[in-house]
Amino acid sequence: MSESLLYAFYGSLRRGMDNHALYEHDLQYQRTVVLKGYALYSLVDYPYAVKTGDPRDTLVAELYTIPDLETKQIIHDMELDAGYIFSEEQIAEGKFGIYIFATPGDHDERVPGGDWVAYRLALGK
């Protein structure tokens, strides 16, 4: 879990997604960014990102501050229980916590453009 209160969310915790609705009262949205060097994959109901280091790979993420420590811990536990790895990355002007996978699964579908919200909307979900 991040020492800071800063997090980057790219999937179900983004605005308009299911998990965001559960925690939105404790999430302070800063802005949306496009991160280079990350590829996004689908696990059907939620995504995961893998750090590739390739600047052609992009990931759309929303930056948040989470001042409530209980909410921060609940989200952290939820992400780790789902198999994510916590990483702190320099994004924009600060270090943000982000939850990623180490490697992609052999048969997982890559999300074009790295935007989970747009991908889900295109599928009608």
N, C-alpha and C positions, 0 to 999 in steps of 0.2 A: 504494500500500500504506500502511496506517495506521502512523503513528509510534507509536501506542499498541499494546497487545496485545489490544484489545477489538474484537470483531466481532459483528455481528448476522446470523444465517443464517435464511432462511425456506424453503429448498427442499431440495435433495438433501444438504445438510450438516446438516440437522436429525436428531435422534435417530430411529432406525428407518429412515432412508433410506440408499441405496446409498453415497454419498460419505462419509457420517458414519462408516460401518463402516470405511472405508479410513484415516481419520485420527483416530478416536475416542481413541486412546492419547495424542494430543497436544492434544486439545480439552478445556478445563475449562469444563463447563457452569455457568452462573450461575443463569439462570431464563428462563422464557418470558414474553414481553410481547406486548401488542397495540398496534401502532403505528397512529396515525391519520394519514390523508393519503397513503396508499399503496394502489394497486390491484394485484392479483395476476393474472397471465395464464399460461396453459398453452402450452407448446411440446411437448405430449404427454408426453415423458419427463422434462422438468424445467420449472420455472417461471421467470418473471421478474417483477420489481416495477417499477412506474413511480410516481414521486413526483407526486401530483396536488395536494396541498395541501388537498383536500376532507376535512374531518373525518369525513364519512360513509363514506369509503373506509378499510378497515382491513386490516392485514397481521399475521398471527401470526408472530413471530420468536423465535428462541432466542438469548440473549446468551451469548457465550463469551469466555474468555481463551485466547489461543494463545501460550504462553511460548516455544515452539520456533520459532526464526527460519526454519529450513529448511522446516518445515511451513507456516508463514505465507507464505513465498515460493511454494511449490508451489501452494497454494490460490489465491493472487493470480494466478499465471500461468494456472492452469486457468480461472478466471473471465474474465480478459481475453481469452483465446483463444476462449472461447465467446461473446464479443461484449458482455459486461457492462462497465459503467462503474463505476469505484470512486468512492465518495462517503463522506465522513465526516459523520455526523449526531449531533446531541445527542440521546441516548436515555437516559432515566432520569437517572442522576447522572454520566454521562460521554460522551465522544465515541467512537462506535463506527463501525468501517468496515462498509459495506454495499455490495453489488454490485447495481446496478439497470440498467434500460434507460432511455433518454431519452424514448421514446414507445412506445405500444403498436402492434403490427402490425395492419393492417387486418382480418385474418380470424382473429386469435388469440382463443381463448375466455377470457373472464374467469372467474376462480375465485371462486365465491360465498363470502363470509365471509373470504376472504384466508388460508385455512388449507390449505396444500399437503398436509400429512400426512392430514388428514381427507378432503380431496378424493380423494387416491389410495386411501385405504381404502374410500371409498364406491364407487370404480370396481373394487374387488377386486384392486388392484395392490400 
